[in-house]
Amino acid sequence: MRLDKFLKVSRLIKRRTLAKEVASQGRITINGHQSKASSTVEIGDELVIQFGQKIVTLKVESLKETTKKDEAASLYTVIKEEPIKKDEPF
């Protein structure tokens, strides 16, 4: 499944066009490799996504063409969520 479609179906990002923008800005990696919106996502892949002021690492558990809102979170497992560290002045 395409990365942008997975992000939309899993409801990690609301719209597919927004998912494409985030990927083109280089804010998503799949298994440690920079990815594009057209990159293929498979079960077991580890995604690292930079959302604003936090970095979320997750594992793909399932792939579906469509999901209901309450089932969307079952497509992935959050491994860790951490704030982006800003350089503090001395």
N, C-alpha and C positions, 0 to 999 in steps of 0.2 A: 504494500500500500504506500502511496506517496506520503511524504512527511506532512505537507500542508493539509491533506485530507485527514490524516490521523489526528493532527492537532485540533481540527474542527470537530470531528466525530467524538473525540474524547473530551471535548469542551475545555481543553486547556487554553485554547485561544478561540474567541467567539466567531470570527469570520475567517474564511479561507484566504481572502486577500490580505488580511492582517498577518496571517501565518506566513504568507509568501514574503511580505515585507521584513518580518523578523528574521527569517532565514537568509534573505539577501543581505541583511546587515551583519551577518556572521555571528549571530547570537545563539545559534543552536549547533550542537555537535552530536553525532551518532557514533557511539563506541570510540570516542576520542578524535574523530575526524570531522572537520568542518563540513557542514551539509547545506545543500540547496533545497528549495521547496520541492523539487522533483526527486530528491533522494528517496530510496526505498527503505521503509521501516519494516522490520520483521520481529516476530515474537522472540523475546530474550534480549533485544537491543537495549542499550543504556543511552538515554538522552540526557543532555545537560542543556538547560534553557535559561537564558538570562532574561528575567522579567524585571524591568525597572531597577529597583534597588535590592533584588535578591536573585540568587542562583538556585535553581531547582534541578536535582538529579533524580531521574526516575527510570524504571524498568518497564518495558512493554510486556504486558501479560497476555493480551488478546487483541485480535484485529477483527473489526466488524464494519460493514458498509454503513450501517445506521445504528443508532442506539437511542434509548429513551434517557431522559435526564438523570434518573436515579441509577441507571446502569453504566453511565459514562465513566465513572470513577473506577469501575472494575477492569477497564482496559489497561490500566497501569498501576504501578506501586511506587509511591514516593520513597526514595532511598534516603535523601537528605535535602534539607532546605536551609540555606545560609544567606545572611545579608552580605552585600558587597562591602568590602572593607575600604574605607576612604583613607587616603594618606593624611595623617594628622600632622599639623605644623609643630615644629620644635619649640 
